[in-house]
Amino acid sequence: MLLDISRLRRGAEEVNRQIDPEVFAVQTSDRHDEYTVKGVTTVKGTVRRDQGTTVVLDATVTSTLEMPCSRCLEPFTVPVNAHVETRFVPAGDLAKVTAETVKSGEIEDDVEDQILGLAEYRDESIDLGHVVLEQFVLALPMKPLCQDECRGLCSVCGANRNRETCECKQEWIDPRLAALADLKKQ
């Protein structure tokens, strides 16, 4: 998933890559329970040389992720359609460019937003896989729900309350007060 930028001189070149989901299976194995990539991921846009060794990637990442609902544990899909605009600098220049940008006053009020759009490249190649994985993580919902009205699982029998109803008693008794309940019964 490397994008060769060694031949990139002036102007912009188009980027149109399609990445199979199997490529991400290895890279997301440590996040196996969070999400899986379903279908082909597309990276479409342009890459251009900006100032000297700086390269700008302006693209759209499109894909579909599948993850379990946090209430009922049923899998559901999350569409990804993210715009990426990132400046890439050589690996050794990243700290220098960040410091110069802050010192020169190019960054105004929102320091983090402008520095977040800065990344490094090595050996005249941009790792598109890293860019795509970053967009996947940013697209994940804070609380993954298959639907807003998801009723979740029954805490007693474990039935999916979206599909079936159960007659379980949902009353919860605080175990710390069990001794008092026994006294009340006597």
C-alpha positions in Angstrom: 0.0 0.0 0.0 2.9 2.3 -0.6 2.5 5.3 -2.9 5.7 6.0 -4.8 6.4 9.7 -4.8 10.0 9.6 -6.2 8.8 10.6 -9.7 6.6 13.4 -8.4 8.0 16.8 -9.5 5.6 19.6 -10.4 1.8 19.6 -10.5 -0.5 16.9 -9.1 -0.8 13.3 -9.9 -4.0 11.3 -9.5 -4.3 8.6 -6.8 -6.9 5.9 -7.4 -6.2 2.8 -5.3 -8.5 0.0 -4.4 -7.4 -2.1 -1.4 -8.8 -5.5 -0.6 -10.1 -6.1 2.9 -7.7 -9.0 3.4 -4.8 -6.5 3.5 -6.4 -4.9 6.7 -7.1 -8.3 8.3 -3.4 -8.6 9.4 -3.0 -4.9 10.4 -6.2 -4.9 12.5 -5.7 -8.2 14.2 -4.9 -6.5 17.5 -8.3 -4.7 17.1 -10.2 -7.8 16.1 -13.0 -7.1 18.5 -13.4 -3.5 17.4 -14.1 -3.8 13.7 -13.4 -5.6 10.5 -13.2 -4.2 7.0 -15.9 -5.3 4.6 -15.5 -4.9 0.9 -13.0 -2.9 -1.1 -11.5 0.3 0.3 -11.0 3.1 -2.2 -8.5 5.9 -1.9 -9.2 8.5 -4.6 -7.7 12.0 -5.0 -4.4 13.8 -5.8 -0.9 13.9 -4.5 1.4 16.9 -5.2 4.8 18.3 -4.2 4.4 21.5 -2.3 7.6 23.1 -1.1 10.8 21.2 -1.7 10.4 17.9 0.0 6.9 18.5 1.3 4.2 16.4 -0.3 0.4 17.0 0.0 -2.1 14.2 -0.2 -5.7 15.3 -0.8 -8.0 12.3 -1.1 -11.2 10.6 -0.1 -11.2 7.3 1.7 -14.3 5.2 1.2 -15.0 1.9 2.8 -17.4 -0.1 5.0 -16.6 -1.4 8.5 -18.4 -4.0 10.5 -18.5 -4.0 14.3 -20.6 -5.4 17.1 -23.3 -3.3 18.7 -22.4 -2.4 22.3 -25.9 -3.2 23.6 -27.0 -6.4 21.7 -23.6 -7.6 20.3 -25.2 -8.0 16.8 -22.9 -7.0 13.9 -23.7 -3.9 12.0 -22.0 -1.8 9.3 -20.4 1.7 9.5 -19.8 3.5 6.2 -16.6 5.4 5.9 -16.4 8.4 3.6 -13.6 10.6 4.9 -11.7 13.5 3.3 -8.0 13.5 4.0 -5.7 16.4 3.5 -2.2 15.7 4.9 1.2 17.2 4.4 4.0 14.7 4.4 7.6 15.5 5.1 10.7 13.3 5.2 11.1 11.3 8.4 14.0 13.3 9.7 12.3 16.7 9.1 9.1 16.1 11.0 10.2 17.6 14.3 12.0 20.5 12.6 9.0 21.3 10.4 6.6 21.2 13.4 8.9 23.5 15.5 9.4 25.9 12.6 5.6 26.1 11.9 4.9 26.9 15.5 7.7 29.5 15.8 6.9 31.3 12.5 3.4 32.0 13.6 1.8 30.0 10.7 -0.3 28.3 13.3 -2.9 30.6 14.8 -5.5 29.6 17.3 -6.0 25.9 16.6 -2.5 24.4 16.9 -3.5 20.8 17.1 -5.7 20.8 13.9 -2.8 22.0 11.7 -0.2 19.7 13.2 -2.5 16.7 12.9 -2.4 17.2 9.2 1.3 16.6 9.2 2.9 13.2 8.8 6.2 11.7 7.6 7.2 9.6 4.7 10.2 7.3 4.2 12.2 6.2 1.2 10.2 8.4 -1.2 7.0 6.5 -0.4 3.8 7.3 1.5 2.2 4.5 3.4 -1.4 4.7 2.3 -2.3 1.9 4.7 -1.4 4.1 7.7 -3.5 6.9 6.3 -6.5 4.6 5.7 -6.3 2.9 9.2 -6.2 6.4 10.8 -9.4 7.2 9.0 -11.0 4.0 10.1 -10.3 4.7 13.7 -11.6 8.3 13.3 -14.8 6.9 11.8 -15.6 4.5 14.6 -18.6 5.7 16.7 -18.0 6.5 20.4 -20.8 4.2 21.3 -21.5 1.7 18.5 -25.2 1.0 18.2 -26.9 -1.0 15.5 -29.9 1.4 15.8 -30.7 4.3 18.1 -33.6 2.3 19.7 -31.5 -0.8 20.4 -32.9 -2.5 23.5 -29.9 -4.7 24.1 -29.7 -8.0 25.9 -31.7 -9.2 28.8 -29.5 -9.1 31.9 -31.1 -12.3 33.3 -31.5 -14.7 30.4 -29.3 -13.0 27.7 -32.1 -12.8 25.1 -31.8 -10.2 22.4 -34.7 -7.9 23.3 -34.8 -6.5 19.8 -35.9 -9.8 18.4 -37.7 -11.5 21.3 -39.4 -10.7 24.6 -38.8 -12.5 27.8 -40.6 -12.8 31.1 -37.5 -12.3 33.3 -37.9 -10.3 36.4 -35.7 -7.2 36.0 -35.7 -6.2 39.6 -32.3 -5.7 41.1 -31.6 -6.1 44.8 -28.4 -4.5 46.1 -26.5 -7.4 47.7 -25.1 -5.0 50.3 -28.6 -4.6 51.7 -29.5 -8.3 51.7 -29.1 -8.5 55.5 -31.6 -5.7 55.9 -34.0 -7.5 53.6 -33.7 -10.7 55.7 -34.5 -8.6 58.8 -37.6 -7.2 57.1 -38.9 -10.7 56.2 -38.6 -11.8 59.9 
